[in-house]
Amino acid sequence: MTSAILSGTIKLLERDDKMKKKQFKAESKKLLDMMINSIYTNKEIFLRELISNASDALDKLYFKSLTDKANEIKKEDLEIRISINKEERTITISDNGIGMTQEELETNLGTIAKSGSELFKENNEKQKDIDIIGQFGVGFYSAFMISKNVVVTSKSIESGDAYAWESTGVDGYSIEKRVKENCGTDIVLYVKDNTEDVSYDEFLEDYTIERLVKKYSDYIHYPIKMQEIKKEKKEDSEEEIETIEDKTLNSMIPIWKKQKSEVKDSEYQDFYTDKFYDYEKPARIFRSVVEGKCSFTSLLFIPSHAPYDFYTKEYEKGLQLYSKGVLIMDKCSDLLPDYFSFVKGLVDSEDISLNISRETLQENHQIKLIASGLETKIKKELETMLEENREEYEKMFKDFGMQFKYGIYSSYGMKKSDLQDLLLYISSNEKKYTTLKEYISRMESSQEHIYYACGETVEKIDLLPNVENVKEKGYEVLYLTDYIDEFVFKMMQDYEGKKFMNVSDEAMDLDSEEEKEKLKKANEENKKLFEKMQESLKEQVSAIQFTHRLKNHPVCLTSKGEVSVEMEKVLNAMPNNQKVKADVVMEINESHEICQKLEELFKKKDFDTLEKYTKILYAQARLIEGLSLENPTEISNLVCDVLSK
């Protein structure tokens, strides 16, 4: 801004206060008050809005020059300038664009929500190359969030006269003729004084302006310039020379709009670490351009590790959302489902409909279309990662795999088909990760179930009596160590027609028909023994019986119904005191010596000793399952008593 313009602006502010002001309409006053105090919640976006308006003015002029040879313009001559005057407490945003006539100032700034950019688009809707950002005509008024007075001096390419529009907000505005040498618009913001709650001084700092331009307007395709003072020492002297140079604040060309062949992997990695504040390069980078009902470009990253706050309430999911290179939202959560919340990146679309504040998205089909497309793309990329780089995928799964499981569980199995092939589980087959598809491929055709066992660690699960028996018979077992795993299988029910079966389920039976008949006979013959033993345990178990499912172990617990022993542990560990109890059966190995001892005690009618054995066996079974003992002191005394005899 030239000194002549600044001098003229100051004189305008010093004019007689009695100069007649034009009033906003009553409804416009309410809207302006709402905009300043409610619609825009983040004060710093004023700069984004004013720069976007300046960019629109440059676009209009350039477009006009293409159709009007008398006003031919070189695109490289178009620019936006920002200057700060700390003494006057002013910020000036200038452009050498198309400018506004007196009538346009009246129409566009005197009537709130009247968008000149939107009107320009409507009048030239057949032209595909128009890249106008403004839509609702309210962004300009965000300036009043930090300004006590705003002066807009503009000279239209259609007119030789310049005019100044001035307003302090809801009190109204004035328009008068002004001297301005070149076409374009200068917006002078007179920054508010500091309050107890807000320090407006920060907006008068060069580094703040640079930060806001980089954050919101880095990809405006015209240079945004500020002057900076550089100090250099004279040769062979300690004396410093000050020079004033132009500094371009924005990158102009988004990395995601460049052809893949033009961008090195290292550039994408640097972009990721810089924009998303990660100290490690991403595990996966994928860019896509989608054309259709809703066109968009996306640049997405799969982090190589989980953020420190990923599994906390403080973590916010979401992708950066751009509209024509302008940052609209830093974290748009609507673009990612929860189970892909770890994905970082951005989306840029020209088809997004924004609401009046430009900070919050309307519920509209464009966003849903983009989100659906991104979900498909992310899933496909993860599947490719699983197929092409197993080690990389397994590392990612350790950090983020819980999200896939939760996606199936929280959707009550509705997302099963989308996520089931992304799941990994440690298998008894070499103790390595396997997918469900890989498990199925190794099954014998006669196998009806996918077998699994639950526990705290792979090592503990591997030692479970029920697991030992299933492995002995040649079946593969999946080891479920996450608290949510069994709940997920309950929601899924089956995979490719093969139902999931807990090896500790009472219904689990791998015996031959002959073995089944033999066991049935033994249980019937000892029915009274079991009844007597159950008297000792009362309601702690629903039944006691012999079993063939154990190899060397004397006893185990199995469960009936939908709630397993492991699910009981998980549910009761939650803070809402559910006190869930699995329907538990105590099974005793018919081939173990303890079986003969129990039968002998019952025949002798030594019920006191039988009760002690029963309680000890039950305690042993609970400990094997990782369950706590209700009265460990009693069990300790019983063990000592039995050992001493």
N, C-alpha and C positions, 0 to 999 in steps of 0.2 A: 504494500500500500504506500503510495507516494505521500510526501509531507503535505502536499497541497490537499489531498483527500482527507488526511487526518485533521488538518487545520479546519477544513470545511465542516467536518463531522463535529469537532469540538464547538465550533461556533453555533451549529444547529442545536446542540444541547444547552447552550447559554442563551438561546432566544427567549423572548418574553414568555413566561409561563401561561399567559392569557391566550396564546395561540390556540385556536379552536381545534379540538381533537375530534376525530371521527370515532364513533362508538361501535364496538362489536355488538351484534345482535344478542338479545338476552340468552338464547340457547347457546350461542357461541361463547359467551362469558362463562357459562357453566362448564362447557366442554374444555375451555382453556384452563379453568381452575382444576378440573379433573385431571387434565393432562400433566399439569405441573406437579400436582400433589398425589396422584393415584396411578395413572396409566403407566407412566415410566417410573419404575422403581429403582433404577440404577442411574445415578446422575451422569456417569461418565459416557453414556451412549449419546449424549448431545453431539459429540464430535463426529461419531459415526453417521448420524443423521444429516448433519450439515455438509460433510464431505460427500455423502451419497447424493445430496441435492446438487452440489457443485459438479459432480461427475455427470449427472443427468443434463445439466446445462451445457457441458462440453459435448456430450453425445448429440444433443439437439443441434448444436452449431455445426458439428462435423457432418451430420446427416444432411443438413440444409446445404452445406457446401458441395455435396455430391450431386445435388439436383439443381444447384444455382451456381453457374460458372462465374458469375459476377462476385460471388463471395467465397471463392475457392480458398480452402484452409488446409494447411499441412497438419496432420494429426500430431506430429512430434512437437508442434508449437503450442499445443494445448496443455495447460497445467493448472494445478491447485496450489495456492500458497497459504502458509499459516505464519502469523507473526504475533509476538507477545510484547506488550508494553507494561512492565511491572509497575511503573510509576502511575500510569493512568488506569491500571488494573483492567486492561483490555486484551482480548484475544480476537484476532482478525482472520477470517477465512475468506480468501479471494479466489475467483476463477476468471478466466478470460473466455467464458462461454457465450451463449446466445443472449444473455441479459434479459431484463424485463422492462416493458413499457409501463407508463403510469397506470394504465388500465389493468395490466397484468399484476402489478403490485397490489392494486386494490382488490382484484379478484382472488389472487392466489394467497396473499397474506392477510387481507382484510376479512376474508370469509374462511373460517376454520373448517378443515376437512375438505377444502376445495383443492384438488390436486392438479396442478398444471402439467405434471409429468404424465399422469393418467390420461388427461385430455389429449396430450400430444400423441400418446400411444394409440388412443381410439381413432384419432384423425389420420393416423398413418399405419393402421393395423395390417395392411397388405405388405408392408415392408418387413422382411424377416431379419434384417441386420440391426434393428433398433434394440438397444440394450439399456432400457430405462429401469432404474431401480425403484423410484418413488411410486407409491400406489394410492395412499389415502390422504395425502396432503396435510398430515399432522406432525410429521417428523421435525419440521422446522421449529415448532413451538417447544420442543424439548430444551431449546436454548434457554428458556426462562427458568429452568431448574437451577442454573448456576448464575443467571444474569439478572441484574436489577433493571437493565435497560438494553434494548437491542436496536441497532441502526442498520438498515439494509440500503446500500446505495447501489443502484443498478442502471446500466445503460444498455438498451436493446440494440441489436444489429439493425432493427427495423426503424429505429428513430435516432435523431441526432441529439435528443435531449436525455439528460440523466435525471433520476428522481430518487429521493431518499424516503424510505418508510421507517418510522420510528415508533416504538411502543415500550411501555414499562410493564405490560401485561394486561390484566383485565380492565384497566382504566381506559383503554382505547388506544388509538394510533393516529398518527398524522402522516401526510404525504406532501412533499414539496419539491420543487425543482432544485437541482444541484449541478455543480460542475464536475464532470468526470471525463477524463481524456479518452480512455479506451472502453470498448464494449466489454461487458461482463458484470459481475456482481461482487461487492465487498460487504461482508457481514461483520459488524463490530459488536462484540459482546462485552458489556461493562459488568465485570464479575462482581458478585455479591461480596459483602464484607463477611468475615468469619463470624460464626456463632459458637455457642457452647458445644453444640453437637457436630457441626460440620466446619472443617477448615477448607475454605474455597481457595486458599492460597496455592494449594497443590496444583490447581489447573493453570497457574501462571508460571509453572516450571517447564523448561524445555523437555526434560526427561519424561515428565508425565505425558506431554503431548506426543512424544515419540512412542511411548509405550502404548498409548491408546490407538495410535495409527497402526502400529504393528499388530495389535490385538484384533481390531475390528475392520480396518480398511487396508490391510497390507496388499490386497489383490485388486484394488481399484486400478483400472488399466490406463490411468494418466498419472504422471509423476506428482507426488505431494511433496512440496519443498518447504524447507525452512532455512533461514540464514544462520550460519554458525561462525563464531569468531575463532580463528586459529592463531596460535602464538608460535612463532618460530624465532630462533636465535640467529643473529647475523653471523656471517662467517668471520671467524677470528675475533668474536666479540661476545660479551655476555648480554648485550642489549637485545631485547625481544621486539619483534615486529608483529603487530596485529593485522591480520587480513580477514576480510569477510567473504565467505564462500557459501554457495548454495549446497544444501545437503538434501538428497532425496531420501525420504523416510520409508517409502513402501517398495515392495518387491515387484509389484505390478502383474507379473505372470505367475499364476498359481502352479505349483509343481505338479498337481494332479491334472492340469489341462495340457501339459506337455506330452508329446508322444513318448511311449515307453522307451523307444530307441534313443531318445534324447536325454534320458535320465539314468544315471548310474545307480547301482544298488546303494553305494555309500551315500549318495545324496538323499535317497529315501530314508536311510538309517539316521542321517544327521537331522533331517526334518522331524523324524519321530522323536528322537531324544530331546530336541529343542522344544518342540510344541507340546509334548506330553510328559516332560520332566522325568525322563527315565535315564538311568545311568548305564543301562545295557541296551544293545541293539535288539530289535524285535526278532522273534522266532520265525515270523512269517509276514510277508508284505504282499498285498494283492489289491490291484486297481481295476476298476471296471467302469465301462460307459454303457448306460442303458438307454435305449431309445424306445419310445412307445407312448402309452397313455400319460405316463409321467416320466419324463426324461431326467436323468441325473447321472452325475459322476461320483464315484466313491473311491476313497483311498483308505484301506483298512489295515490294521496291524494286530497280530497276535503277540502279546508280550512274552518275553522269554522267562518271566518269573511273576509271581503274584505280588501285587503292591502290598506294602506292610499293613494297610487298612482294609484289604479286600474283603475279609470276613467280619467287618465291623459295620455298625449302623452309619458311621461317618462316610463310608464309601458311596460315591455317586456314579451310577452308570450313565452312559450316553455318548453320543457322537457329536462332534462339532457340526453345526448346520450353517451352511452358507447359501445365500441367494445371490447369484451373479457375482461371486467373489467377495461379498460382504458378509461378515460373521453375524448371524442372527441369534444363535444360541450356542453357548460354549459346551453345554451338555444336554443334548436333546434325548431324553430317556425314552421317548415314544418310538425311536428308531431301532431299539434293541430289545429283544425279549430278555427276561432275567437270566435265562440259562446261557446267554451269550454276552453277559454283562462285562466280561473281562476284555472284550474286543475294544480297541481304541481306533480312532480315525475320524474321518469327516465325510460329509455328503454335501455336494453342491448341486442345486437344482434351480432352474428358472421357472418351474411350474408350481412352486409352493405358494399357497394362499396364506397370507398373514393376517392376523387381526390388527386392530387399530394401534396397538402399542409396538408391534413388531418384535416384542419380546416373548410372546406366548403364541403357540400355534393353535389355529382353529382345529376343531375336530373335523377333519376332512379326508376325503378318499385319497388325496395325493400322498399324504403322510403314510397312510396305511399301505398304499401300493409300494412306496419306497421301502418301508419296513419289511414287507413281505419279500420283496426282491433281495434285500440285504440278508435276510434269514436264509434264503435258499443259497445265496452265494457263500455265506459263511460256512454253512453245512457242507457244501461241495468242497470248499477249500480244506476243511478239516478231514474229510474223507480222503482227499488227495494226499494230505500230510500223513495220514495213517498208512496209506498204501506205499508212498514213496520214501518216507523217512520215519520209520517206526520208532527209533530212539528219540527223535525230536518230539513225536506225538506223545510217547509215554511220559516224557518230562512235562509236557503241557498238561497231560491228564492228571498227573499227580497234584498240580497246582489248581486246576480248574474243573476237573472231572466231576466234582461234587455238584457243580451247577447243572450238568446234564441229568444227573440222578434226580435232583430236586425238580427239574423241569417236568420229568415224567410223573413224579409223585404229586406235585402241586396241581397238575392238570388232570389228576385222577386217571392217568393212563392215556389221555387224549393225544399227548405228544409222543406216545410210544413209537410210532412208525418213523417219526422225524429224528429221534435221538437214540434209539436202541442200538444202532450199529456203531455209535460213537463210544459206547461203554466198554470198559476194560475191567477184568477181574483176574486176580492171581488164581492159577489153577494148580491142582495137585500134579498136573502134568509138567514136570520140571520146575515147578514153583515160579513160573513166569506169567506175565500178563497174556491174556487171551481175550478175543472178542467172542460174543455169543455165536457169531457165524462160524468162527473157527472151531468152537466147541462142537457145534452141530456136525461140522464136516468130519470130525473124528469119531462120532458116535457109530455104534453098530446099528443096523437097521431095526433090530429087535428092541433097542432101548427106547422106552416110552417117555422118560423124564430127563430133565436137566437137573442134576443133583448139586446141592449147595450146602454149605455149613457156615455158621456164624460164630464170631468170636472177636476178642480184642486184637489179636495178632495172628499172623499166618502160622507162627510156631505153635501157639496154643491150640489153634484149630486143628492143625495136623496131628496133634496128640489126642484129640477127642476119640473116645471109644467108638462112636458111631461112624466116624470118618474112616477109622482103621478098617472096619468091616467092609465098607463100600469099596474102598481101594483094593482090598484083598480079593474082591469078586471081579476086579478088572474095570471098574467104572471110574470115570474122571469126576472130580469134585471141584466146584468153584468155592473159593474162600472169601467170604464177605466180612470185611473188617470195619466198614463205615457204618455208623449207627443207622443210616437211612437205607442201607442196601436191601434188607429184607422187605421193608415197606415198599420199595420200588418194585421188587419182584411180585409182591402181592397185587400191586396196581397193574403190572404188565400181564400177569397170569400165565402167559406162555410166550414162546418165541418160535415162530414158524411151525406152530401146531404142537410143539413139545412143551408140556407143562413143567413148571418149576417145582421141585420137591426138596424140602428140607430133610437132610438125613436123620434129623432128630424128631421127625414127625412120626406119630404112632402108626400112621397109614403106610409108612415106608416098609416094604416087605420084599426081600430078594430071595426068599426061600423057595425051594422046589415044592411041588404039591405034596410029596412024601414028607418033607421036613415040616411043612405047615400042619399036616395032619398029626404028626408026632408031637409038635408043640401044643397044639390044641388039646390033645389028650392029657399031657402033663399039667397044663393049667387047670383043667377040669378036676383032675385028681387032687390038686393042692388048693382047691378053692377055699377051704376052711382055714388053711395056713395063711393065705393072703388076707382073709377077713380079720384074723387075729392080729396080724402085723399092722393092718390098717387102723385098728383101734389105737395103736400106739402113736400113729401119726395124725389121727383125727382127720381134719379137712385139708391137711397139707398136700395130699395127693388124692386123685380121684380113683386110682386103682393101683394094684401091685400085681405083677405077673412075671412069668419066665419069658426069656427071649433068646433068639438065635442070632440077634444082630451084633452081639459082642464076641470078640475073638478071645482075648486074654483078660479083659477087664471084668470085674465082678458085677458092676452095676452102672446104670445110666438113667437119665431122665428123658422122657419123650413127652410131646405135647399133643393135645387134641384140639381141633378147631383152628380158628384163624390166628389166635395169639400164641406165638411161640415163646419159649423161655427167653430167648434173646430179645424179643420185642417187649417182654415184660420188664427186662432190665432197662431198656431204653426209655420206655414210657414212665417208669417210676423214678428215673433220674431227672425228669423234667420238674420245674419248680411249681407245678400246679397241683401236686399231691393227688394224682389220679388213683393211686393204689390199685393198679391193674394186676390181675393174677392170671397166669396161664393155667389152663386145665392140664395138670401134670400127671403123668403115669410113671411110677418107678418100676423099671424093668431089671430083672436079675438074670445073669448069665446061667442058663441051665447046665452048661458044661463046666462051670466053675465049682471048686471045692466048697465055696460058701453055701451053695445050694443044698448040698448034702447036710451041712451043719444045721441049716434052718429047719430042714425036714426032721432031723434027729431031735432038735430041741422041742419041736411041736409034738412029736410022738411021745417024748418024755413028759410032756406038759410042763416043761420048765419055761413058763410064760414070762417070768421076770427077766431071765437071760435073753429070751427071744425079743423082748421089748428093747433091751439094750442094743442087741445086734441090729434091729430094725432102724433105730434112731441113728446109729453110727453109719449104717449103709446109706441112709437118706442124706446125712450130712456129707458123706463122701461124694455122693452123686451131685449135690449142690456145688461143692467146691470144684469138681471137675467142670461144671458148666459156668464157673466164674460167678456164682451167686453167693451172697453172704449168708452166714448162719444166724438164726434168730437168737440162739443162746449158746455161744461158743464155750462158755464155762461148763455148762452141763455136758456137752459133747466131750470136752477134755476129761472131765471126771469119769465119764462112761468108758472112754478108751483106756484110761489108767486102771479102772476096775476090771475090765475084761482081760487086759494084759497081765494083771497080777495073779490071775487064776490059772 
